[in-house]
């Protein structure tokens, strides 16, 4: 009986260590302003993405900064569009807000609700983002309910994107134009 209790104790200790290791990994690198609902929502989504998309961890470790858009809504039937808002993080501080607009045309049908993180490999990539000239074109994909993850597998011109489907049904092969807008913090 003592050997069985010893095994249970070891198993419990291993589980506790595993939980502590995971909770450290999913913690955001910055602390949101708890009086700002957008920052709180963004921090919660960062934790979910880190927990659900293991390949994102490398980008969090390497990135100079990132923009997190915790909720983007997209609809399309032939023509479509998407819109979302979020927070821009540089190092361990929120340095502004961002919005995302997208227009699509092509073979598409459906709607989806997703989150997106735009990673900036270095200061130059983040500074370019802040000029409001960062744009993307063309996409293809299928998403059903919460199934489907998209994103760039590596940095392209200093930028990598990872998305997490939250809900929806969408099939597409489209040409698109997407625009991000950066807004520095306002002095109140």
URVEN-V823952 format. One record per pair of residues at least 24 apart in sequence whose ideal C-beta (glycine too) atoms are under 6 Angstrom apart, sorted by the first residue. I is the first residue (numbers start at 1). J is the second residue. Records with the same first field share a line. If there is no record, write none. Layout:
# URVEN-V823952
I = J / J
This chain:
# URVEN-V823952
26 = 50 / 51
29 = 92
30 = 89 / 92
38 = 87
39 = 87 / 94
41 = 70
42 = 68 / 70 / 86 / 87
45 = 70 / 115
49 = 164
56 = 162
59 = 119 / 160
63 = 119 / 120
64 = 120 / 122 / 123 / 126
65 = 89 / 90 / 120 / 126
66 = 117 / 119
67 = 98 / 118
68 = 117
69 = 100 / 116
70 = 115
72 = 114 / 116
73 = 113
74 = 112
75 = 111
76 = 104 / 108
77 = 109
79 = 105
80 = 104 / 108
96 = 182 / 183 / 184 / 185
97 = 183
98 = 180 / 182
99 = 181
100 = 180
101 = 179
102 = 176 / 178
103 = 177
104 = 174 / 176
105 = 175
106 = 173 / 174 / 175
107 = 173
108 = 172 / 174
110 = 169 / 170
111 = 168
112 = 143 / 168 / 170
113 = 166 / 167 / 168
114 = 163 / 165 / 166
115 = 164
116 = 163
117 = 162
118 = 161
119 = 160
121 = 155 / 158
122 = 158
125 = 158 / 159
130 = 182
132 = 181 / 182
134 = 180
135 = 179
136 = 178
137 = 176 / 177
138 = 175
139 = 174 / 176
140 = 173
141 = 172
142 = 171
143 = 170
144 = 169
